[in-house]
Structure formats: structure tokens, C-alpha cells
Amino acid sequence: MSTTTILLREDIDNLGGRGEIVKVKAGFARNFLLPQGKASLATKGNVKQIELERSSLLKKSAHEKSTADAQAEQMSGLELVFERKAGETGTLFGSVTTMDIAESLQSKGYEIDRRKIVLKEAIKETGDYTVQIKLHREVNLDIPVSVTAEGAAAVDAKTEKSLKATTTTDVSDSTGETLVFLNVRRAKRVLFSVR
């Protein structure tokens, strides 16, 4: 496989930081990094230019890190709650994605790009989760996310109310067993039998 030596213009996860010279596969450089402006070829002229810009890049990086630290401190007590339609087993009809988390953060006043939210796969079940947000290359923040079933409190209240209104009926069958029925919404269920 052919490789190309490039000079990174931005921090790229699993590859390197801004100003570093790295070797990557030629197709990755040609098709993604170079057209997006995330890197340039590591020629002598480009390397000299980056060396001249290094002090300003260090200042910019330090400013970005301090801003990210301040934002992480502001967001430290934040908890996100999502209410979604779910089945009886807790499986969601749909999912909670990085887009949903970014929109929820935006509604709370935090502008976070969805690509900075680390979620291996979309959340597809109710429960409590921890989502990592990369505010900076060196600053990560863990935010608790709770996913509940839509209308779960209303369903629980209805179930309680119906159980209070239920009645039991004792019936003897031909074998001499006493069957105890529970009448719930016109459906009779056998609770237990006594011989």
C-alpha cells in the first residue's frame, strides 16, 4: 500500500494533533484530508510555514483548551432526560442519537457539534447511560442521560387505579377445586386454585 506524508492542519482523532507530520494511506489523504482542508502535503515549504505559525498555533490551542475547561465546568451538573415511546420490555420505538443529544444541549443553551458527542451506537432501550462529549482534544466531559418510556407514569397510575377497582370471585368447578378469579377490564384471569 502506498502512503503519503502529510502535515495536519487540525486535530484529528486517532491520527494526530495540529502541526504534526504523519503518514497516512494515499487514498485517505487524497479523498478526505486534503479536500476538506484538514491537512496539506508535507513539502519543505509547508513545513517551514507551519514552523513560523507554531507560536500562534500554540496560543490558539491554549485559548481553546481554557475555553473548553470553562465550558466543562459549566456543564458539570447537567443531566439529560429523554422520553420516548417504548414497548413493554423497554425497547424503544426509534432511538436516541447524537443529533437528539445535541438538540437537547442546544435547548439548554450549549452549542455542541454532534460530531463531538461520543456514542458508539444509538440508544435503543430505556435506562440510564453516560455519554462522553469531547470539548477539546484534552478535555472530555461525561454527561448522564436517562431514557424513559413515554407516558410511563400515566400507565402506572392507570394500573394502580384499575387494581383498586378489581374484584375477586371464588368459583368451584366440577372437580371440587376452588378457583379464584381476578376481574380486570372484563377479562377474567385465574389467580390460583385451591383443592
N, C-alpha and C positions, 0 to 999 in steps of 0.2 A: 504494500500500500504506500502511496506517495503521501508525504507530509509537507506542510508548509509552515515556515516560521513567521509568526505574526506578532504584532505589538497591540496589546489590549488598550482600548480607549475607555472602557467601562469595566466595572466589577462584574464578573460572570461566575455564577455558582459552578462549583466543581471544575473550574478551569483556572481562574486566577484573578488578581486584582488589577486595577487600572495602572498602566505603565509597565506591566510585566511583559517579558518576551516569552512566548510559549510556542510549542509545536503542536499543531492540530492536523487532522486529515484535510487534504486539499479540498474535498467537496464541502466540508463543513465551513471552511474559510470562504470558499468561492460563492457558495449558495446562501449562507446565512450571515456570518460575521462581517464580511466586507460590505455587502449591500446595505445592511442595517446600520452601518457606521459604528459598530461596536469594536472594530479592530482595523488596523491597517497593516500592510506588508512591512516586515522588519528590515527595511533598507537602511543604509548608513545615514541618509538624510532624515528619515523619520525618527531614528533612534536619537540623533543629535537634537532634533526638535523637542522630543519628549524630555530629554535631559535638561533643556533650557526651561521647559514648562514644569519640571518636577516640583520646584518650591511652591508654585501657585497651586499645583495639584494637591500637595500635602496640606496646604492651608484650607483648601476646599474640602478635602476629606475630613479634616479635624472639625470643621464647621458642621458638616453633615452628621458626623458622629455625635457632636454635642446636641444638635437638634433632635436626633433620634433618641438620645438618652432622656432629654426633656419630655419628649412625646411618650416614651415608655413609662416614665414616672406618672404622667397624667392618666394614662390608660391602665395603670396597675390594678385598680379596683373594679375594672369593668367586667361585667358578665352579660353574655348574650343569651336570650331565650327565644326559641322558635317554636311556634305552634303549627303543626301540620296534620293533615288527615292521615290516619293510620288504621291498620287492621287490628284485629283482636290480639294478635301476637306481638304487636308493637312495630311491625314493619310499615314503613311509610309508603303512602301512595305518592311517589315522587322522591325527592331527596333535598338535602341542604347542601349547597355547593359553595365554592369560594365566592361566587357572584352574590349569593344571598348574604354571606357574612360581610362582604364589602359594602353592600347596600345598607345592612343594619348598622355598621360602623358609621357610614355616612349620615344616617338619620340621627345618630348620636353626636355628630359634629366632627368626626375624624375622617380625613381623606386618606384612605389606604388603597393602593392599587391592588387589585385582586391577585396579581401575579406574585405579590409579596406574602400572600397567605398560603401557608404550607398545609395541604390536606392531601394525603396520599390518594384517597378516593372519597367520593361524595358520601355524606352521612345518610344512611338508609334505614335506620332504626331509632326508636325513641331511646333516650338515655342521656347521660352526662358525658361530655367529651372535653378534651383540651386541644385547642388549635394554636399552632405556633405562627407568629407574624414576624417576618424579617424586616425590621425597620431600617437596618443598616447591615453591612457585612458582619459587623462585630456586635450588633445589638439585636437580640431576639426577645420576643415577649410571648408568654403563654397566656391565653385567654380561655376561661371556662365557658363552654357552650352547652346549654341544656335544650334538648329537643323533647317536646311533649306532644301527646296526641290532642288534636283539635277537639274541643268540647269534652275532654276527659272529666272535668269537674262536673259538668252538666249531666253526663251519663251516670257518674257515681251518685249524684243527688237523686236522679230518677230511680236508680236501682234501690237505694235506701228507702225511698218513698213507697215503691211497689212492694218491698219486703214487709214493710209495716202494715200494708193493706192486705197481705196474703192470709189465707186461712188454711188450716189442715183438716183433712177429712179421714176418719177411720172407716174402712170398709173390710168386711170379712168375705173371703172368696169361698169357693166350694171345697177347698182342701182344709179349711179351718184356719188359714193364715190370716192375720190382721194386716192389711196394707194401709200405710199412712201416705196420703196424697198431699201434695202442695199445689194449691191452685194459684197459678201465676198467669195473668192475662189470658184467661180461658183455657190454658194448656195445663193438663194435669200431669204431674211428674211423681213417680214413686220415690219417696224418701227412704223408707226402709220397710221391711216386713217382719212381723213377729209371729212366731209359731206357738 
